């Protein structure tokens, strides 16, 4: 009971941090870009205009699934534009409730328009599903080029059960890891207390980023715990003093936290995207065909190419990491980019 209680209290602290952060948050933004694959459906591939990314919505419809429970009242905003002089009629729905229609076309001094729709009350869902239905007259299956989507809430957001569970599991795993190395009582509180505060502040400032970091963070934390236990078992770390073991655990947690910052939607790292694309290729081909075409795949994805005497050579990457990333993706449900980032964070 003495050991179970800290884990249970840590779990409850994580759940409360996620809940409180959602309730305090006033806005939630999905920024269209290289990290939006988990949220968008039915859009065209990403395009870039200077520093901004956008996706074309398609005819008849595209959707954006925001990982917050927005029930109203508040507003839904879209920043969008159209590159054609003929107009497109956009019908915007949230949770099956039509919010309104807007006509959008090229022209004017400001190419981008911010379309705003008031929201009074809509059904609460585990994720807020925004449907964009487009009607055009030029025969092209392109609706509007969407830059970002934002909810503004007058009373905060509600937490999905999966987010609450992830918050609880994250601090419970840390508490269990600290108990294993011999850290209990106030030293544990001094670690998990600030972490709970950090989780709450992250969700209060940017609930979409908080959800993505936490979702991948639980996976990375689980992998780190398993790897740490395996290393401790074979390396004789048990002979170290409690203080030394606690210091090693703290270093591992700080390192993990720094690497998990790459899961923030604004912190896109191209190398992770390359590894995610290679992993997708591995998943579609299978191990044998992947190994047979390894060098061709590396050239195609510019993976590990070395420039020597005017020629490019592929530095052979072992396939093992892609097997691990694929397994993590299947078990956790993360998309390839998030799975690759989580595995890289744990491997650090």
Residue pairs with C-beta under 8 A, 6 or more apart in sequence:
3 179
3 184
6 175
6 179
6 184
6 188
7 172
7 175
7 176
7 179
8 172
9 175
10 168
10 171
10 172
10 174
10 175
10 188
10 192
11 168
11 169
11 171
11 172
11 175
12 168
13 171
13 192
13 193
13 196
14 167
14 168
14 169
14 170
14 171
14 172
14 196
14 199
15 164
15 165
15 167
15 168
16 196
16 200
17 167
17 171
17 196
17 197
17 199
17 200
17 203
18 159
18 163
18 164
18 166
18 167
18 168
18 199
18 200
18 203
18 210
18 214
19 159
19 164
19 167
20 200
20 203
20 204
21 199
21 200
21 201
21 202
21 203
21 204
21 207
21 210
22 68
22 69
22 156
22 157
22 158
22 159
22 163
22 203
22 204
22 207
23 156
23 157
23 158
24 156
24 200
24 203
24 204
25 68
25 153
25 156
25 157
25 203
25 204
25 205
25 206
25 207
26 152
26 153
26 156
27 150
27 151
27 152
27 153
28 66
28 68
28 70
28 150
28 151
28 153
28 157
28 206
28 207
28 208
29 148
29 149
29 150
29 151
29 206
29 208
30 36
30 39
30 40
30 64
30 66
30 148
30 149
30 150
30 208
31 53
31 147
31 148
31 265
31 266
32 40
32 46
32 53
32 54
32 55
32 146
32 147
32 148
32 149
33 46
33 53
33 265
33 268
34 46
34 53
34 268
34 273
34 337
35 212
35 265
35 268
35 337
36 46
36 55
36 265
37 335
37 337
38 67
38 212
38 335
38 338
39 64
39 65
39 66
39 67
40 55
40 62
40 63
40 64
40 65
41 62
41 63
41 64
41 65
42 57
42 58
42 61
42 62
42 63
43 55
43 56
43 57
43 58
43 62
43 146
44 55
44 56
44 57
44 58
44 142
45 55
46 53
46 54
46 55
47 53
47 54
47 55
47 56
47 145
48 54
52 147
53 147
54 81
54 145
54 146
54 147
55 62
55 145
55 146
56 142
56 143
56 144
56 145
56 146
57 90
57 132
57 134
57 142
57 143
57 144
57 145
57 146
58 134
58 141
58 142
58 143
59 134
59 135
59 136
59 140
59 141
59 142
59 143
60 133
60 134
60 135
61 131
61 132
61 133
61 134
62 131
62 132
62 134
62 143
63 129
63 130
63 131
63 132
64 129
64 130
64 132
64 146
64 149
65 127
65 128
65 129
65 130
66 127
66 128
66 129
66 130
66 149
66 151
66 208
67 127
67 160
67 163
67 207
67 208
67 211
67 212
68 127
68 128
68 151
68 157
68 158
68 160
68 207
68 208
68 211
69 124
69 125
69 126
69 127
69 128
69 157
69 158
69 159
69 160
70 94
70 119
70 122
70 128
70 151
70 153
70 157
70 158
71 121
71 122
71 123
71 124
71 158
72 119
72 120
72 121
72 122
72 153
73 118
73 119
73 120
73 121
73 153
73 154
73 155
74 119
74 151
74 152
74 153
74 154
74 155
75 116
75 117
75 118
75 119
75 151
75 152
76 92
76 94
76 99
76 116
76 117
76 119
76 130
76 149
76 150
76 151
76 152
77 114
77 115
77 116
77 117
77 149
77 150
77 151
77 152
78 92
78 114
78 115
78 132
78 144
78 146
78 148
78 149
78 150
79 112
79 113
79 114
79 115
79 146
79 147
79 148
80 90
80 104
80 112
80 113
80 115
80 144
80 145
80 146
80 147
81 104
81 106
81 111
81 112
81 113
81 144
81 145
81 147
82 88
82 104
82 105
82 106
82 143
82 144
82 145
83 106
83 145
84 105
84 106
84 138
84 140
84 142
85 105
85 106
85 107
86 105
86 136
86 137
86 138
87 103
87 104
87 105
87 137
88 103
88 104
88 105
88 134
88 135
88 136
88 142
88 143
88 144
89 101
89 102
89 103
89 134
89 135
89 136
90 101
90 102
90 103
90 104
90 115
90 132
90 133
90 134
90 143
90 144
91 98
91 100
91 101
91 132
91 133
91 134
91 135
92 98
92 99
92 100
92 101
92 102
92 115
92 117
92 130
92 131
92 132
92 133
93 99
93 130
93 131
93 133
94 117
94 119
94 122
94 128
94 129
94 130
94 131
95 122
95 123
95 124
95 125
95 128
95 129
96 122
96 123
97 122
97 123
99 117
99 118
99 119
100 117
102 115
104 113
104 115
104 144
112 147
119 151
124 158
126 160
126 161
126 162
127 160
128 151
130 149
132 143
132 144
132 146
134 142
134 143
134 144
136 142
136 143
151 157
157 207
162 215
163 211
163 214
163 215
166 214
166 215
166 217
166 218
167 199
167 214
169 218
170 195
170 199
170 214
170 217
170 218
170 221
171 192
171 195
171 196
171 199
173 218
173 221
173 222
173 225
174 191
174 192
174 195
174 221
174 253
175 188
175 192
176 225
177 225
177 228
177 249
178 184
178 187
178 188
178 191
178 192
178 246
178 249
179 188
180 229
181 242
181 245
181 246
181 248
181 249
182 242
182 245
182 246
183 191
183 242
183 245
183 246
183 249
187 246
191 250
191 253
199 210
199 214
202 209
202 210
202 213
203 210
203 211
208 265
209 264
209 265
209 266
212 263
212 264
212 265
212 338
213 260
213 261
213 263
213 264
215 334
215 338
216 260
216 263
216 334
216 338
216 339
216 341
216 342
216 345
217 256
217 260
217 263
217 342
217 345
219 328
219 332
219 334
219 339
219 342
219 346
220 256
220 259
220 260
220 342
220 343
220 345
220 346
221 256
221 346
223 328
223 342
223 343
223 346
224 252
224 256
224 345
224 346
227 346
228 249
228 252
231 237
232 238
237 245
237 248
240 248
255 348
256 345
256 346
256 348
259 341
259 344
259 345
259 348
260 345
261 267
262 269
262 272
262 341
262 344
262 345
263 338
263 341
263 342
263 345
269 341
272 337
272 340
272 341
272 344
273 337
274 301
274 302
274 303
275 303
275 321
275 322
275 325
275 340
275 344
276 325
276 335
276 336
276 337
276 339
276 340
277 301
277 336
278 297
278 298
278 301
278 303
278 317
278 322
279 322
279 325
279 326
279 329
279 336
279 339
279 340
280 336
281 290
281 297
281 301
282 290
282 319
282 322
282 323
282 326
283 326
283 329
283 336
285 293
287 319
287 323
290 297
290 319
290 322
291 319
294 316
294 317
294 319
295 314
295 316
297 303
298 304
298 305
298 314
298 316
298 317
299 305
299 312
299 314
303 314
303 317
304 314
304 315
304 316
304 317
305 312
305 313
305 314
305 315
306 312
306 313
306 314
306 315
321 343
324 343
325 336
325 339
325 340
325 343
326 339
328 334
328 339
328 342
328 343
329 335
329 336
329 339
332 339
332 342
334 342
